[in-house]
Amino acid sequence: MVDGVIEARDYVAQLISKGWFRHAVGERGVRYIVELLRFVDLNYRECSVNLDLNFLMNLLDDYYNMESRIRYFIREIMRVQGYDSVARQLINAYPVLPPDLREFLDNIAKSLPSDAAPGALIEQAVNELLKGLEDFRERLISIVNVAKSQCPKAYNQTS
């Protein structure tokens, strides 16, 4: 039964994109059919979420703003304090750090040569954290791109 409902939903969704179908049922009919399709999506798909493309674009913009602030903040701390000074402070604070942060730093320390300067630990930690931000950004961009591909008329490059 569910497979038949999903198949019917997909077929009707294809019909809606046809001009002749829109003309035949009218805009109000299309609006009601779209509501029914949303109901099917919410109730018969494993997990379906409808997100507004503008919401996703704003989320991506917010991400870019926050990422920029984080990068700037880290660069300024490193410029003012210096990598070695921050490393010494972090080493002193190491015993009271949360376990997950200690594990993160331990993994980085294991990847460094034994004669590496203390600042190398901080530099590598910063690089790993920024890489994590970049990975998150790439996942967010892929979600936005999927939404754009499904709603080509809704997104305008100049908006």
C-alpha positions in Angstrom: 0.0 0.0 0.0 2.7 2.5 1.0 4.7 1.8 -2.2 1.6 2.5 -4.3 1.0 5.8 -2.4 4.6 6.8 -2.9 4.4 5.9 -6.6 1.2 7.9 -7.0 2.7 10.8 -5.2 5.7 10.9 -7.5 3.6 10.6 -10.6 1.3 13.5 -9.5 4.3 15.5 -8.6 5.6 15.1 -12.2 2.2 16.0 -13.6 2.1 19.3 -11.6 5.2 20.5 -13.4 3.4 20.1 -16.8 1.8 23.3 -18.1 -1.2 21.4 -19.6 -1.9 19.8 -16.2 -1.8 23.1 -14.4 -4.2 24.6 -17.0 -6.6 21.6 -16.7 -6.9 21.7 -12.9 -6.3 25.4 -12.3 -4.1 27.1 -9.8 -6.4 26.4 -6.8 -6.4 22.7 -7.8 -2.7 22.6 -8.0 -2.4 24.3 -4.6 -4.6 21.6 -3.0 -2.7 18.8 -4.7 0.5 20.3 -3.4 -1.0 20.2 0.1 -1.9 16.6 -0.4 1.6 15.8 -1.6 3.1 17.4 1.5 0.8 15.3 3.6 2.0 12.2 1.9 5.6 13.3 2.3 5.1 13.9 6.0 3.2 10.7 6.7 4.4 8.0 4.2 8.1 8.7 3.6 10.6 7.4 6.1 11.5 10.9 7.1 10.7 13.9 5.1 11.3 17.5 6.0 10.3 20.6 4.1 12.7 23.4 4.5 12.3 26.8 2.9 15.1 27.6 0.5 15.4 31.1 1.9 15.8 29.6 5.4 18.6 27.5 4.1 20.3 30.4 2.3 20.0 32.5 5.5 21.5 29.6 7.5 24.4 29.4 5.1 25.0 33.2 5.3 24.9 33.0 9.1 27.4 30.1 9.0 29.8 32.2 6.8 29.5 35.1 9.2 30.2 33.0 12.2 33.1 31.1 10.6 34.7 34.4 9.6 34.4 35.7 13.2 35.9 32.5 14.6 38.8 32.6 12.2 39.4 36.3 13.0 39.2 35.7 16.7 41.7 32.8 16.6 44.1 34.7 14.4 44.1 37.7 16.7 44.6 35.6 19.8 47.5 33.9 18.2 48.9 37.2 16.9 48.7 38.8 20.3 49.6 35.9 22.6 51.7 33.8 20.3 51.4 30.1 19.7 54.1 29.1 22.3 52.5 31.3 25.0 49.0 29.8 24.4 50.5 26.3 24.3 52.1 26.8 27.7 48.8 28.1 29.2 47.0 25.1 27.7 49.5 22.6 29.0 49.0 24.1 32.5 45.2 23.9 32.2 45.3 20.4 30.6 44.4 18.5 33.9 41.2 20.5 34.3 40.0 20.3 30.7 37.0 18.2 29.8 37.9 14.6 28.8 36.8 15.1 25.2 39.1 18.1 24.8 42.0 16.3 26.4 41.4 13.4 24.0 41.4 15.8 21.0 44.7 17.3 22.2 46.2 13.9 22.9 45.4 12.7 19.3 47.1 15.8 17.9 50.1 15.4 20.2 50.5 11.8 19.0 50.6 13.0 15.4 53.4 15.4 16.0 57.1 14.6 16.2 58.4 14.2 19.8 60.7 17.2 19.4 58.0 19.6 18.1 57.7 23.0 19.7 54.8 23.6 22.1 53.3 26.0 19.6 53.0 23.3 17.0 50.4 21.6 19.1 48.3 24.7 19.2 48.8 25.4 15.5 47.8 21.8 14.6 44.7 22.0 17.0 43.6 25.3 15.3 44.1 23.7 11.9 42.0 20.7 12.9 39.2 22.8 14.3 39.1 25.0 11.2 39.1 21.9 9.0 36.1 20.7 11.0 34.4 24.0 10.3 35.2 23.6 6.6 33.8 20.1 6.5 30.6 21.4 8.2 30.4 24.2 5.6 30.7 21.6 2.8 27.8 19.5 4.2 25.7 22.6 4.6 26.4 23.7 1.0 25.5 20.3 -0.3 22.1 20.6 1.5 21.6 24.0 0.0 22.5 22.7 -3.5 20.1 19.9 -3.2 17.3 22.3 -2.3 18.3 24.6 -5.2 18.1 21.7 -7.6 14.7 20.8 -6.4 13.4 24.4 -6.5 15.1 26.0 -9.4 12.5 28.7 -9.8 12.5 29.6 -6.1 16.1 30.6 -6.0 17.4 33.6 -7.9 21.1 34.1 -7.9 20.7 37.9 -7.6 18.5 37.7 -4.6 
